[in-house]
Amino acid sequence: MATSALSVQRSQMHLTIGLFRLRAIVTTLVAAVLALVFVWPFLCILGATFNKLDVVLNPLSPIPAKFSLQFYQLMFGEKYHFQDYILNSVVVSASTTLLSTLACTLSGYALAKLRFPGRDLLFSFIIGVMLLPTATMLVPQFVVMRELNLVNKYWGLILPGVGGGAFGIFLMRQFMLNIPTEMLEAARIDGANEFDLFFRIVLPNAKAGIGVIATLSLRGNWNALLWPQLIITDPARQLLMPAIALHNNLMVEVWAIHVVRTASLVAAVVPLALYAYSQRHFVSTLAGAIKG
């Protein structure tokens, strides 16, 4: 009797394991098919950028008919000179990311760990700014930059991002709340000032949050389109994304669309590399900050 019950138990366990494996296989296959559906257009565009100029392209095939780097040579040639736009974007994005991350970190620390009059009211204003559409801030920002004589200058792009944005300050404050206040109080008792606390204790414990803020800031600054178009009118100072949009609208040559696609793929390298590098910690760190 016991033997038959044991055999029934084993058969049920094998059936459960078999169903679990079947479900895992089906789920993996469905996910792979969906991933291929979404990635296939990207692969087709990538393959088209390696074709020759005079080859009839198959838009549904990611394999070049005749391999060539002519579109990349055109993109970096004298006619299109996208390397200048890339350099401009690197300078502006790196500067804005560095300054905005520092501003967000300082603001988050002050709002989370320091006590001063009006702190809660100030944080309420920051939450209110988060609810405003981004488009509503363009006109006031442009008026301020014009009064400061920063139109058509890189500082007109950098300074509005130095504050880090309301979301960056809010997110950094949430990270700072997870740092034990007792540790800071113990350091103050030992004679540490606020700068020592910030650079020796807060920053090492907030590396994950700083990485998230820097990633979001760099992605947003690199992909910025509307604000650079409003501030920068000199073609030589233009950034990469507005330059791609400008050449996409001109289309003065037959192969211009392929050059624009090639430039778009090069522009996508930065955000793809960012998320490939930080995907392990990005979601968990962000979830932990929101929970805190």
LOFI-419419 format. One record per atom (N, C-alpha, C): residue in one letter; z, y, x. Coordinates in steps of 0.2 Angstrom, whole numbers, padded with zeros to 4 digits, always signed. Example, Ala and Ser with C-alpha at 12.3 -4.5 7.8 and 13.67 -1.06 7.14 Angstrom:
<zapas>
A+0039-0028+0066 A+0039-0022+0062 A+0039-0016+0066 S+0035-0011+0064 S+0036-0005+0068 S+0039+0000+0064 
</zapas>
This chain:
<zapas>
M+0000-0006+0004 M+0000+0000+0000 M+0000+0006+0004 A+0004+0006+0009 A+0005+0012+0014 A-0002+0013+0018 T-0005+0007+0020 T-0011+0007+0023 T-0017+0010+0019 S-0017+0008+0013 S-0022+0011+0009 S-0021+0019+0008 A-0015+0021+0007 A-0013+0028+0006 A-0015+0032+0012 L-0014+0029+0018 L-0015+0032+0024 L-0023+0033+0025 S-0027+0028+0023 S-0034+0028+0024 S-0037+0033+0019 V-0034+0034+0013 V-0036+0039+0008 V-0035+0046+0011 Q-0029+0046+0014 Q-0027+0053+0017 Q-0032+0055+0023 R-0034+0050+0027 R-0039+0051+0032 R-0046+0053+0030 S-0048+0049+0025 S-0054+0051+0022 S-0055+0058+0019 Q-0049+0060+0016 Q-0049+0067+0013 Q-0049+0072+0019 M-0045+0070+0024 M-0045+0075+0030 M-0052+0075+0033 H-0056+0070+0034 H-0062+0070+0036 H-0067+0074+0032 L-0066+0073+0025 L-0070+0076+0021 L-0069+0084+0021 T-0063+0086+0022 T-0061+0093+0022 T-0064+0096+0029 I-0064+0092+0034 I-0066+0094+0041 I-0074+0095+0040 G-0077+0090+0037 G-0084+0090+0036 G-0087+0096+0032 L-0083+0098+0027 L-0085+0104+0023 L-0084+0110+0026 F-0079+0110+0030 F-0077+0116+0035 F-0083+0117+0040 R-0085+0112+0043 R-0091+0112+0048 R-0097+0114+0044 L-0098+0111+0038 L-0104+0113+0035 L-0104+0120+0033 R-0099+0123+0030 R-0098+0130+0029 R-0099+0134+0035 A-0097+0132+0040 A-0097+0136+0047 A-0105+0136+0049 I-0108+0131+0048 I-0115+0130+0050 I-0119+0135+0045 V-0118+0134+0039 V-0122+0138+0034 V-0121+0145+0035 T-0115+0147+0036 T-0113+0154+0037 T-0116+0157+0044 T-0116+0153+0049 T-0119+0155+0055 T-0127+0156+0054 L-0130+0151+0051 L-0137+0152+0050 L-0139+0158+0046 V-0135+0159+0040 V-0137+0165+0036 V-0136+0171+0040 A-0130+0172+0044 A-0129+0178+0048 A-0135+0179+0053 A-0137+0173+0056 A-0143+0173+0061 A-0149+0176+0058 V-0151+0173+0052 V-0157+0176+0049 V-0156+0183+0047 L-0151+0185+0044 L-0150+0192+0042 L-0150+0197+0049 A-0147+0194+0054 A-0147+0198+0060 A-0155+0199+0063 L-0158+0193+0062 L-0165+0194+0064 L-0169+0198+0060 V-0168+0198+0054 V-0172+0203+0049 V-0171+0210+0051 F-0164+0212+0053 F-0163+0219+0054 F-0165+0221+0061 V-0165+0216+0066 V-0167+0217+0073 V-0174+0217+0074 W-0178+0213+0070 W-0185+0212+0071 W-0189+0219+0072 P-0188+0224+0067 P-0192+0230+0068 P-0190+0234+0074 F-0184+0233+0077 F-0182+0236+0083 F-0186+0233+0089 L-0186+0226+0088 L-0190+0222+0094 L-0197+0224+0093 C-0200+0225+0087 C-0207+0226+0087 C-0209+0233+0090 I-0204+0238+0089 I-0205+0245+0092 I-0205+0244+0099 L-0200+0241+0101 L-0199+0240+0109 L-0205+0237+0112 G-0208+0231+0109 G-0214+0228+0112 G-0220+0233+0112 A-0220+0237+0106 A-0226+0242+0106 A-0226+0247+0111 T-0220+0249+0114 T-0219+0254+0119 T-0222+0251+0126 F-0223+0245+0127 F-0225+0242+0133 F-0233+0240+0132 N-0236+0242+0127 N-0243+0241+0127 N-0247+0246+0130 K-0254+0245+0131 K-0258+0250+0134 K-0261+0254+0129 L-0263+0260+0131 L-0265+0265+0126 L-0271+0263+0122 D-0276+0259+0125 D-0282+0257+0121 D-0282+0251+0118 V-0276+0248+0117 V-0275+0241+0114 V-0273+0242+0106 V-0277+0238+0102 V-0275+0238+0095 V-0268+0234+0094 L-0264+0238+0091 L-0257+0235+0091 L-0256+0231+0084 N-0252+0226+0085 N-0250+0222+0079 N-0243+0224+0078 P-0242+0228+0072 P-0235+0231+0071 P-0230+0226+0069 L-0232+0220+0068 L-0227+0214+0066 L-0225+0210+0072 S-0228+0211+0078 S-0227+0207+0084 S-0223+0211+0089 P-0218+0208+0092 P-0214+0211+0097 P-0217+0210+0104 I-0222+0206+0104 I-0225+0204+0111 I-0231+0209+0112 P-0231+0213+0118 P-0236+0217+0119 P-0243+0213+0120 A-0248+0216+0118 A-0255+0213+0119 A-0257+0213+0126 K-0256+0219+0129 K-0257+0220+0137 K-0251+0224+0139 F-0247+0221+0144 F-0241+0224+0146 F-0243+0230+0150 S-0240+0236+0149 S-0241+0242+0153 S-0235+0247+0152 L-0234+0251+0157 L-0229+0256+0156 L-0232+0263+0155 Q-0238+0264+0152 Q-0241+0270+0151 Q-0237+0275+0147 F-0234+0272+0142 F-0231+0277+0137 F-0225+0280+0141 Y-0221+0276+0145 Y-0216+0278+0148 Y-0218+0283+0154 Q-0224+0282+0157 Q-0226+0287+0161 Q-0228+0294+0158 L-0231+0293+0152 L-0232+0299+0148 L-0226+0303+0146 M-0221+0299+0144 M-0215+0302+0142 M-0212+0306+0147 F-0212+0304+0154 F-0209+0307+0159 F-0214+0311+0163 G-0220+0312+0161 G-0225+0316+0164 G-0225+0323+0163 E-0230+0327+0165 E-0229+0334+0165 E-0230+0337+0158 K-0234+0333+0154 K-0235+0335+0147 K-0229+0335+0142 Y-0226+0330+0143 Y-0220+0329+0138 Y-0213+0330+0142 H-0213+0329+0148 H-0207+0330+0152 H-0200+0329+0149 F-0199+0323+0146 F-0193+0321+0142 F-0187+0320+0147 Q-0188+0320+0153 Q-0183+0319+0158 Q-0179+0326+0158 D-0182+0331+0157 D-0178+0338+0156 D-0174+0338+0150 Y-0176+0335+0145 Y-0172+0335+0139 Y-0166+0330+0139 I-0167+0325+0143 I-0162+0320+0144 I-0157+0323+0148 L-0159+0327+0154 L-0154+0330+0158 L-0150+0335+0154 N-0153+0339+0150 N-0149+0344+0146 N-0144+0341+0141 S-0146+0335+0138 S-0142+0331+0134 S-0136+0328+0137 V-0137+0326+0143 V-0132+0323+0148 V-0127+0329+0149 V-0129+0334+0151 V-0124+0340+0153 V-0120+0342+0147 V-0124+0343+0142 V-0120+0346+0136 V-0115+0341+0133 S-0118+0334+0132 S-0114+0329+0129 S-0108+0327+0134 A-0109+0327+0140 A-0103+0325+0145 A-0098+0331+0145 S-0100+0337+0145 S-0095+0343+0145 S-0092+0343+0138 T-0095+0343+0133 T-0092+0343+0126 T-0087+0337+0125 T-0089+0331+0127 T-0085+0325+0126 T-0078+0326+0130 L-0079+0328+0137 L-0073+0329+0141 L-0068+0334+0138 L-0071+0340+0136 L-0066+0346+0134 L-0064+0344+0127 S-0068+0341+0122 S-0065+0339+0116 S-0060+0334+0116 T-0061+0329+0120 T-0056+0323+0121 T-0049+0326+0123 L-0050+0331+0128 L-0043+0334+0131 L-0040+0338+0125 A-0044+0342+0121 A-0041+0346+0116 A-0038+0342+0111 C-0042+0336+0109 C-0039+0332+0104 C-0032+0328+0106 T-0032+0326+0112 T-0026+0323+0115 T-0020+0328+0115 L-0021+0334+0117 L-0016+0339+0117 L-0014+0341+0110 S-0018+0341+0106 S-0017+0343+0099 S-0013+0337+0095 G-0015+0331+0096 G-0012+0326+0093 G-0005+0325+0096 Y-0004+0326+0102 Y+0003+0325+0105 Y+0007+0331+0102 A+0005+0337+0102 A+0009+0342+0099 A+0011+0341+0092 L+0006+0339+0088 L+0007+0338+0081 L+0012+0331+0079 A+0012+0327+0084 A+0015+0320+0083 A+0022+0321+0086 K+0023+0324+0092 K+0029+0323+0096 K+0033+0330+0097 L+0030+0335+0095 L+0034+0342+0096 L+0036+0345+0090 R+0041+0348+0090 R+0043+0351+0083 R+0043+0359+0084 F+0039+0362+0080 F+0038+0369+0080 F+0037+0372+0073 P+0038+0378+0071 P+0038+0381+0065 P+0030+0380+0062 G+0029+0378+0056 G+0023+0378+0053 G+0019+0371+0056 R+0022+0367+0059 R+0018+0361+0061 R+0015+0357+0055 D+0019+0355+0050 D+0017+0352+0045 D+0011+0355+0041 L+0012+0362+0040 L+0007+0366+0037 L+0001+0366+0041 L+0001+0367+0047 L-0005+0366+0051 L-0009+0360+0051 F-0005+0354+0050 F-0008+0348+0050 F-0011+0347+0043 S-0008+0350+0038 S-0011+0350+0031 S-0018+0354+0031 F-0018+0359+0035 F-0025+0363+0035 F-0030+0358+0039 I-0028+0355+0044 I-0032+0350+0047 I-0035+0345+0043 I-0031+0342+0038 I-0033+0337+0033 I-0038+0340+0029 G-0036+0347+0027 G-0041+0350+0022 G-0048+0351+0025 V-0048+0353+0031 V-0054+0354+0035 V-0058+0347+0035 M-0055+0342+0035 M-0058+0335+0036 M-0062+0334+0029 L-0060+0337+0024 L-0063+0336+0017 L-0069+0340+0016 L-0070+0345+0020 L-0076+0350+0020 L-0082+0346+0023 P-0088+0347+0019 P-0094+0345+0022 P-0096+0348+0028 T-0099+0345+0033 T-0101+0348+0039 T-0106+0354+0039 A-0110+0353+0034 A-0115+0358+0033 A-0112+0365+0031 T-0106+0365+0028 T-0103+0371+0026 T-0100+0375+0032 M-0099+0372+0038 M-0097+0375+0044 M-0102+0378+0048 L-0109+0377+0047 L-0114+0379+0051 L-0115+0386+0051 V-0115+0389+0045 V-0116+0397+0045 V-0110+0400+0048 P-0104+0399+0047 P-0098+0403+0051 P-0099+0401+0058 Q-0100+0395+0060 Q-0101+0394+0067 Q-0106+0398+0070 F-0112+0398+0067 F-0118+0402+0070 F-0116+0409+0070 V-0113+0412+0065 V-0111+0419+0065 V-0106+0421+0071 V-0101+0416+0072 V-0097+0417+0078 V-0100+0417+0085 M-0105+0412+0085 M-0108+0411+0092 M-0113+0417+0093 R-0116+0420+0088 R-0120+0426+0088 R-0116+0432+0091 E-0110+0433+0088 E-0106+0438+0090 E-0104+0437+0097 L-0103+0431+0099 L-0101+0430+0106 L-0107+0430+0111 N-0113+0431+0108 N-0119+0431+0112 N-0120+0425+0116 L-0119+0419+0112 L-0119+0413+0115 L-0125+0409+0112 V-0129+0412+0108 V-0135+0409+0105 V-0140+0408+0111 N-0143+0402+0110 N-0148+0400+0116 N-0145+0399+0122 K-0138+0397+0122 K-0135+0396+0128 K-0131+0389+0127 Y-0130+0385+0132 Y-0126+0379+0131 Y-0119+0380+0129 W-0116+0385+0131 W-0109+0386+0129 W-0109+0387+0121 G-0114+0389+0118 G-0115+0389+0111 G-0115+0382+0108 L-0117+0377+0111 L-0116+0370+0109 L-0109+0367+0111 I-0107+0369+0117 I-0101+0366+0119 I-0094+0368+0116 L-0094+0375+0115 L-0087+0378+0112 L-0086+0375+0105 P-0090+0375+0100 P-0088+0372+0094 P-0085+0365+0094 G-0087+0361+0099 G-0085+0355+0100 G-0078+0354+0104 V-0076+0359+0107 V-0070+0359+0111 V-0064+0357+0107 G-0064+0360+0101 G-0058+0358+0096 G-0058+0351+0095 G-0063+0347+0096 G-0063+0340+0094 G-0064+0338+0087 G-0064+0343+0083 G-0065+0342+0076 G-0059+0339+0072 A-0058+0340+0066 A-0052+0339+0062 A-0051+0331+0062 F-0056+0327+0062 F-0055+0320+0062 F-0052+0318+0069 G-0055+0320+0074 G-0052+0318+0081 G-0045+0320+0082 I-0043+0326+0079 I-0036+0328+0080 I-0032+0324+0076 F-0034+0322+0070 F-0030+0318+0065 F-0029+0311+0068 L-0035+0308+0071 L-0035+0301+0074 L-0030+0301+0080 M-0030+0306+0084 M-0026+0306+0090 M-0019+0307+0088 R-0017+0311+0083 R-0010+0311+0081 R-0008+0305+0078 Q-0012+0301+0075 Q-0010+0294+0073 Q-0008+0290+0079 F-0012+0290+0084 F-0011+0286+0090 F-0004+0288+0093 M-0003+0295+0094 M+0003+0297+0097 M+0009+0295+0093 L+0009+0294+0086 L+0014+0292+0082 L+0017+0285+0085 N+0012+0281+0087 N+0014+0274+0090 N+0018+0274+0096 I+0018+0280+0100 I+0021+0280+0106 I+0029+0281+0105 P+0033+0277+0107 P+0040+0278+0106 P+0043+0284+0108 T+0047+0288+0103 T+0050+0294+0104 T+0056+0293+0109 E+0059+0287+0109 E+0065+0286+0113 E+0063+0286+0120 M+0057+0284+0122 M+0054+0284+0129 M+0053+0291+0131 L+0051+0296+0127 L+0050+0302+0129 L+0057+0306+0130 E+0062+0304+0125 E+0068+0307+0126 E+0072+0305+0132 A+0071+0299+0134 A+0074+0297+0140 A+0071+0300+0146 A+0064+0302+0146 A+0061+0305+0152 A+0064+0312+0152 R+0065+0315+0146 R+0067+0322+0146 R+0074+0323+0149 I+0078+0318+0147 I+0085+0317+0150 I+0085+0317+0158 D+0080+0313+0160 D+0079+0312+0168 D+0077+0319+0171 G+0075+0324+0167 G+0073+0330+0170 G+0065+0331+0170 A+0061+0327+0166 A+0054+0328+0166 A+0052+0334+0161 N+0048+0338+0163 N+0045+0343+0158 N+0040+0341+0154 E+0037+0345+0150 E+0032+0343+0145 E+0026+0340+0148 F+0024+0344+0154 F+0018+0342+0157 F+0019+0335+0161 D+0024+0334+0163 D+0026+0327+0166 D+0026+0322+0161 L+0028+0323+0155 L+0028+0318+0149 L+0021+0317+0147 F+0017+0322+0147 F+0010+0321+0144 F+0006+0317+0149 F+0006+0319+0156 F+0002+0316+0161 F+0004+0309+0163 R+0011+0308+0163 R+0014+0302+0166 R+0016+0297+0161 I+0017+0299+0155 I+0019+0294+0150 I+0014+0294+0144 V+0012+0299+0142 V+0008+0299+0136 V+0001+0297+0137 L-0002+0300+0142 L-0009+0298+0144 L-0010+0290+0145 P-0005+0287+0150 P-0006+0280+0151 P-0005+0276+0145 N-0001+0278+0140 N+0000+0274+0134 N-0005+0276+0128 A-0009+0281+0130 A-0014+0282+0124 A-0021+0281+0127 K-0022+0277+0132 K-0029+0276+0135 K-0034+0273+0129 A-0031+0269+0125 A-0036+0266+0120 A-0038+0271+0115 G-0033+0275+0113 G-0035+0281+0108 G-0040+0286+0111 I-0039+0287+0118 I-0043+0292+0121 I-0050+0289+0122 G-0050+0282+0123 G-0057+0279+0123 G-0061+0279+0117 V-0057+0278+0111 V-0060+0279+0105 V-0063+0286+0103 I-0059+0291+0105 I-0060+0298+0103 I-0066+0300+0108 A-0066+0298+0114 A-0072+0299+0119 A-0078+0296+0116 T-0078+0290+0114 T-0084+0286+0112 T-0087+0290+0106 L-0083+0291+0101 L-0085+0295+0095 L-0088+0302+0096 S-0085+0305+0101 S-0087+0312+0103 S-0094+0311+0106 L-0094+0307+0111 L-0100+0306+0115 L-0106+0304+0111 R-0105+0299+0106 R-0110+0297+0101 R-0112+0303+0097 G-0108+0307+0094 G-0109+0312+0090 G-0113+0318+0094 N-0111+0320+0100 N-0114+0325+0104 N-0121+0323+0106 W-0122+0316+0108 W-0128+0314+0110 W-0133+0314+0104 N-0131+0312+0098 N-0136+0312+0093 N-0136+0318+0089 A-0133+0323+0091 A-0133+0330+0087 A-0140+0332+0086 L-0142+0334+0080 L-0149+0336+0079 L-0149+0343+0076 L-0146+0345+0071 L-0146+0351+0067 L-0143+0357+0071 W-0137+0356+0073 W-0134+0362+0077 W-0138+0364+0083 P-0140+0359+0087 P-0144+0361+0093 P-0150+0365+0091 Q-0153+0363+0085 Q-0159+0366+0083 Q-0158+0373+0081 L-0152+0375+0078 L-0150+0381+0076 L-0149+0386+0082 I-0145+0383+0087 I-0143+0387+0093 I-0148+0388+0098 I-0151+0383+0100 I-0156+0383+0105 I-0163+0384+0103 T-0166+0389+0105 T-0173+0390+0103 T-0178+0390+0109 D-0175+0390+0115 D-0180+0390+0121 D-0181+0383+0122 P-0188+0381+0122 P-0190+0374+0123 P-0187+0371+0130 A-0186+0375+0135 A-0184+0372+0141 A-0177+0370+0141 R-0173+0373+0136 R-0166+0372+0136 R-0164+0366+0130 Q-0169+0364+0127 Q-0168+0360+0121 Q-0165+0353+0123 L-0162+0350+0118 L-0159+0344+0120 L-0164+0338+0117 L-0162+0332+0119 L-0166+0326+0118 L-0168+0325+0111 M-0163+0325+0106 M-0164+0323+0099 M-0169+0328+0096 P-0167+0335+0096 P-0172+0340+0094 P-0179+0340+0097 A-0179+0338+0103 A-0186+0337+0106 A-0190+0332+0103 I-0186+0326+0102 I-0190+0321+0099 I-0192+0322+0092 A-0188+0326+0088 A-0190+0328+0081 A-0196+0333+0082 L-0196+0338+0087 L-0201+0342+0087 L-0208+0339+0089 H-0208+0334+0094 H-0214+0331+0095 H-0216+0326+0090 N-0212+0324+0086 N-0213+0320+0080 N-0217+0324+0075 N-0215+0330+0074 N-0219+0334+0069 N-0225+0337+0072 L-0226+0338+0078 L-0232+0340+0081 L-0238+0335+0080 M-0237+0330+0084 M-0242+0324+0084 M-0249+0327+0085 V-0250+0330+0091 V-0256+0333+0093 V-0261+0328+0096 E-0258+0322+0098 E-0263+0317+0101 E-0262+0310+0097 V-0267+0306+0098 V-0267+0300+0094 V-0261+0295+0096 W-0259+0295+0103 W-0254+0291+0105 W-0247+0295+0105 A-0246+0301+0102 A-0240+0304+0102 A-0235+0301+0099 I-0236+0297+0093 I-0231+0294+0089 I-0228+0288+0094 H-0232+0285+0098 H-0229+0280+0103 H-0225+0283+0108 V-0227+0289+0110 V-0222+0292+0115 V-0216+0294+0112 V-0216+0296+0106 V-0210+0298+0102 V-0206+0292+0101 R-0209+0286+0099 R-0205+0280+0099 R-0202+0278+0105 T-0205+0279+0111 T-0203+0277+0117 T-0197+0281+0119 A-0197+0288+0118 A-0192+0292+0119 A-0186+0290+0114 S-0187+0288+0108 S-0182+0287+0104 S-0178+0280+0106 L-0182+0276+0109 L-0178+0270+0112 L-0174+0271+0118 V-0177+0276+0122 V-0173+0278+0128 V-0167+0282+0125 A-0167+0286+0120 A-0161+0289+0118 A-0156+0285+0115 A-0158+0279+0112 A-0154+0274+0109 A-0150+0270+0114 V-0152+0271+0120 V-0148+0267+0126 V-0141+0269+0126 V-0140+0275+0126 V-0133+0278+0126 V-0128+0275+0121 P-0130+0276+0114 P-0125+0274+0109 P-0124+0266+0109 L-0130+0263+0111 L-0130+0255+0111 L-0125+0253+0117 A-0126+0256+0123 A-0122+0254+0128 A-0114+0256+0127 L-0113+0261+0123 L-0106+0263+0122 L-0103+0258+0117 Y-0106+0256+0112 Y-0103+0251+0108 Y-0103+0244+0111 A-0108+0242+0115 A-0108+0236+0118 A-0102+0235+0123 Y-0100+0241+0126 Y-0094+0241+0131 Y-0088+0241+0127 S-0087+0245+0121 S-0081+0246+0118 S-0080+0242+0112 Q-0084+0237+0110 Q-0084+0234+0103 Q-0078+0229+0103 R-0075+0227+0109 R-0070+0222+0109 R-0063+0226+0106 H-0063+0232+0108 H-0056+0236+0107 H-0057+0241+0102 F-0063+0243+0100 F-0064+0248+0096 F-0061+0247+0089 V-0063+0242+0085 V-0061+0241+0078 V-0053+0240+0078 S-0051+0236+0083 S-0043+0234+0083 S-0039+0241+0084 T-0042+0245+0089 T-0038+0251+0091 T-0038+0256+0085 L-0044+0256+0082 L-0045+0261+0076 L-0041+0259+0070 A-0041+0252+0069 A-0036+0250+0064 A-0029+0251+0065 G-0027+0250+0071 G-0020+0251+0073 G-0018+0258+0072 A-0023+0263+0074 A-0021+0270+0073 A-0020+0272+0066 I-0025+0270+0062 I-0025+0272+0055 I-0018+0269+0052 K-0017+0263+0054 K-0010+0259+0051 K-0004+0263+0053 G-0004+0266+0059 G+0001+0270+0062 G+0002+0276+0058 
</zapas>
